[in-house]
Structure formats: C-alpha cells, structure tokens
C-alpha cells in the first residue's frame, strides 16, 4: 500500500466531470458508434442503444462511482474492501485485465487516427478522390507493420506521458484543455454536414427507424456498445470515483456524462451520415467508415483539408482522453496494491500494453489471413475488420469482440449484483446521498440494478454465445435464437416498465429526512 501520494485527487468538480466525460467520449462515439450504427440500420439501432444507456448504462456508471468513492481504491482493492477475502476481487481483476486488453487495440486504432491527423493539414487525406483510392490508402497504412507499430507506439507514449503526470496535473488538465476544443470542433462539423445539399437522406437514416433491421446480434451489439461508450464494466469509473472527495453529486454527474456521451455520438452521426449520403456513399462500410469513406467526403467539400484536419484532431483528442483512463485503471492497481510509484507503474504497464498491442497492430496487416476462420477453411468476413462470429475473427477482432461484447457486460453484471443485492443497502444509500442529499430516484436506481440489469445483461450474453455459432452451420439453433430473442424483448419491456412503476409508487426515498 502507498501513503496515497501517488494516488491523487481531482482538483475541482468540473475537472472530474470533464475527465469522466473524456473517458466516456472516445473512439467509441466517433469510430465505433457510427460504423456499428451504419451496419445495423441507423435509427432503430439508436433506439435500442439509448434504452440500454438509460436502463443499464447510467445505473452501472453510478454504481461504479459509488464503489470508487466509498473505498478510495483501485478496481481490485475496491471489491476486496467491500467484500473482504471473497471471490469478488476477481471481478475487479477481470476489469484490470479488460483495461489492458482494451487499451492494447484501442491504441492501434488511435494510432491510425494520429496518422490521419498529422497528414490532414498537408492535404493528403482530403486528396483521396474515390473510395477505391482512400481504401487503398487506409489499407496501406493499416497493413504496413512499420507504420502501424510506429503510430501505436507514439500514441501509447503520449498516453503514458499524461498519466505519469498524475491525476490532477495530467489526466484532469489534459481533459480540461481537450474536451472544450472537441465540443467546439464537432459543433462546426455538424453544421457543415447539415448544410450540404442532399443531406436529407442522411438525416432520415439517423431519424427514421427500420425495425426489421433488429436481431439478437444487434441487441447484443447495442448493449455491448452502451458499456463500451460509457467506459463501464471494467472499473474505470471505480478508479476515477476513487479520486473524488465528498462534495460531488454522483447521480447528477452520471446523468451529465451519459447525456454528453450520447449527444456526442449522435452529433458524430450527424457530422458523418448527411455528408456520406450527400456524396452518394454507403453507410454500411464497416470499421473503415471514418477512415475510408470520410476522406472522400472531405475531398468533395470546399475547404476539405481544413475540415479533415479539424475532424481528425478532434478524433485524436477524444481517443486520448479515453486511453488515459484505460491506462489509469491498470496503473492504479499497481500503485495501490503493489506499492509501485506512479512513474514506475505507468511506464512498466504502458510498455507491457504496447507489447500486447503488437499482434493487433499486425493483425490488420499481412497476418490478417491468420484467423481461426482461415484455419477452419471458413469464408473470411469482410477482411481485417468487421465480421461478427468468433470463428471468423483475426486477433484484432477477436480481442475487441471478447472485451467489448463479453468482458465489459460481465463486469457490469457483477456490479449490478454487488450494489443491487450484496452490499449493505444502508451503506450504499449513505454513500450516494453524500453530495446528493436530495436524490429522488434511489429506489428506481437500486431496482434497475437488481432486476433490469442482471436480466437484460444475462440474456443478452446467453443469446450472444448462441449467436456465435454461424447460422449456415447451425440453422436450427439460429431459428431458436430468433424466437427466444422476441420473447426476451417482450419480457424486458414488461420488467422494465414494472420496475419503473413499482419503484416510483413504493418509494422509500425520504430526502427530506436525510442529513444535508
Ligand atoms: N468509452 C471509451 C470510448 O467510447 C472507451 C473506454 C472503454 C474507455 C472503457 C475506458 C474504459 O471510446
């Protein structure tokens, strides 16, 4: 254990809020959300996703902050403090592992963003005139081992430099500078996109739901993405919460972060899809969407190089304020539990994560044909990025899939169980009311954690596992999954409604009787 000098504290409420929003807002909002939405039918996906955010994401986000502030410890230490000498610490350990794995491929994608951000001012990116040309450019970048590794290394170093400077001097400061710039640049890009002639089709894609596009994988993807985008399920908010002192209103902060995060994702959609449709391109491009399709959009705009520079700079800042939170989760574990100094922890952990990311950096490249599917002789998906079943994934996709579609939801599942069922309810309520004496939705929050979270996460995980078996080989199973899925959705809606109604009418919340 350290004396706490290497732990740190947030300097101000705003600083914490921007750091938490910075963690949430990242590649997930701009790269992942837009391509997943593009592949899964636009507006219908947004609805499922927003429902997952409100009913599960926000409650879990708040639960993690409560765990973190209460224990003032890293993810592993926090579970151990609440449930000493039990298996709960393994939930925290899985989070630390998920953080390391997640950062290892996050940094590879962020490295590509960095390459684009550096090259945009030169006009290179907006000089790509057709999807073929920009596809070849992206492929050349992502398949070149030297370039991929170089930018992966550069991005990791940037992340480590910030985290090494500590919670207040590094993470908080970086977020306070970058987040406002990000908001401003994105607003400009949205206006630019909406004013393009022919933007209407893109707006319609964002707003008119096509429910026939929904299937179990879509729901699994939407929920996995809700966890990913809010940075929950792996202890990031436990860690950030552990640097809080008592004056923060945690329920309010959770709502604010979720609101900003969703707003930014939808704004990114409005910045991208109207332009995409205006220039006659397809939304279902897959993971290459922002890298392949957008350059061509910029090419056709007046001032393309400028807009490209703005876009990729904002994108890079978003990635950086998230990667620092990922590294912090792992670093905090070694600081608190192993007594390492911050510097040592950051450089050793960061270095190890860089090494772990090497296969991911190479997997989009010449080794991409190394995949389980290749070995089984099955058909390759859409190449390096973008297929769904484990059987068809290369290393990069595999890690991304396991972490975001399984590890984060499983982590969230146990956070629901701990705070909803197993942690002393009085302790939980007391902690929440610190800084939020008038919190009125205590019952609703606890009941969402008790019933809706575990139910929905559990069934989505179960369906997700069944959906791993490719339908072409297991047609009957696929049929069963479809039927189950329909029943489950009906059940979820009923349970969610019941929980909301019952919570509101049987409230034991007596904010008036709580100490201020
Ligand atoms: N929320 C980040 C994003 O949307 C990713 C992330 C996940 C960061 C988990 C920290 C923890 O890009």
Boltz pocket constraint, residues with backbone or C-beta under 6 A from the ligand:
constraints:
  - pocket:
      binder: B
      contacts: [[A, 23], [A, 24], [A, 25], [A, 26], [A, 27], [A, 28], [A, 29], [A, 102], [A, 227], [A, 228], [A, 229], [A, 230], [A, 231], [A, 232], [A, 234], [A, 236], [A, 318], [A, 322], [A, 323], [A, 325], [A, 326]]
      max_distance: 6.0
